[in-house]
Amino acid sequence: MAQLKITQVKSGIGRKQNQRETLRSLGLKRIHDSVVQEDRPEIRGMVATVPHLVTVEEIS
C-alpha cells in the first residue's frame, strides 16, 4: 500500500482547536516536522482538515 509523507509548513498557533489537535494526531509538533503515514481514508480526512498547514507527497 502507498504511503504519504506529510510535512508541516505553517504553524498551528492562532488556528482553531480542532486544527491544532489534527496536527498533533498526525504526529506533527513543529514547522518542518515530517511523518510517514499509510494512505488510508482516515489520514486523508485529517489532511483535508489542515491543507493550508501541511504538504503531502506520495511515497510508493
C-alpha positions as a Markdown table, in Angstrom:
| # | Residue | x | y | z |
|---|---|---|---|---|
| 1 | Met | 0.0 | 0.0 | 0.0 |
| 2 | Ala | 1.2 | 3.5 | -0.7 |
| 3 | Gln | 2.4 | 5.8 | 2.0 |
| 4 | Leu | 2.1 | 9.6 | 2.5 |
| 5 | Lys | 4.9 | 11.9 | 3.6 |
| 6 | Ile | 3.2 | 14.7 | 5.5 |
| 7 | Thr | 5.2 | 17.9 | 6.3 |
| 8 | Gln | 4.0 | 20.8 | 8.4 |
| 9 | Val | 4.8 | 24.1 | 6.7 |
| 10 | Lys | 2.9 | 26.6 | 8.8 |
| 11 | Ser | 2.3 | 27.0 | 12.5 |
| 12 | Gly | -0.8 | 25.9 | 14.3 |
| 13 | Ile | -0.7 | 28.9 | 16.6 |
| 14 | Gly | -3.8 | 31.0 | 16.2 |
| 15 | Arg | -5.7 | 28.2 | 14.4 |
| 16 | Lys | -8.9 | 26.6 | 15.6 |
| 17 | Gln | -8.6 | 23.9 | 18.3 |
| 18 | Asn | -9.6 | 21.1 | 16.0 |
| 19 | Gln | -6.9 | 22.0 | 13.5 |
| 20 | Arg | -4.3 | 22.0 | 16.3 |
| 21 | Glu | -5.5 | 18.7 | 17.5 |
| 22 | Thr | -5.4 | 17.3 | 14.0 |
| 23 | Leu | -1.8 | 18.3 | 13.6 |
| 24 | Arg | -1.0 | 16.6 | 16.8 |
| 25 | Ser | -2.9 | 13.4 | 15.8 |
| 26 | Leu | -0.9 | 13.3 | 12.6 |
| 27 | Gly | 2.3 | 13.3 | 14.7 |
| 28 | Leu | 3.4 | 16.8 | 13.8 |
| 29 | Lys | 4.7 | 19.1 | 16.6 |
| 30 | Arg | 6.6 | 21.9 | 14.9 |
| 31 | Ile | 7.2 | 23.5 | 11.5 |
| 32 | His | 9.2 | 21.3 | 9.1 |
| 33 | Asp | 8.4 | 18.1 | 11.0 |
| 34 | Ser | 7.7 | 15.2 | 8.7 |
| 35 | Val | 5.9 | 11.9 | 9.3 |
| 36 | Val | 5.2 | 9.0 | 7.0 |
| 37 | Gln | 1.6 | 7.6 | 7.3 |
| 38 | Glu | -0.2 | 4.8 | 5.5 |
| 39 | Asp | -2.5 | 6.1 | 2.7 |
| 40 | Arg | -5.8 | 5.5 | 4.4 |
| 41 | Pro | -9.2 | 7.4 | 4.3 |
| 42 | Glu | -8.7 | 8.4 | 7.9 |
| 43 | Ile | -5.4 | 10.0 | 7.2 |
| 44 | Arg | -6.7 | 11.7 | 4.0 |
| 45 | Gly | -9.5 | 13.1 | 6.1 |
| 46 | Met | -7.1 | 14.6 | 8.6 |
| 47 | Val | -5.0 | 16.1 | 5.8 |
| 48 | Ala | -8.2 | 17.6 | 4.3 |
| 49 | Thr | -8.8 | 19.4 | 7.6 |
| 50 | Val | -5.5 | 21.2 | 7.5 |
| 51 | Pro | -4.4 | 21.5 | 3.9 |
| 52 | His | -3.2 | 25.1 | 4.4 |
| 53 | Leu | -0.8 | 23.9 | 7.1 |
| 54 | Val | 0.8 | 20.8 | 5.5 |
| 55 | Thr | 2.2 | 19.5 | 2.3 |
| 56 | Val | 1.7 | 15.9 | 1.2 |
| 57 | Glu | 3.9 | 13.7 | -1.0 |
| 58 | Glu | 3.1 | 10.1 | -2.1 |
| 59 | Ile | 5.7 | 7.5 | -1.5 |
| 60 | Ser | 5.4 | 4.2 | -3.3 |
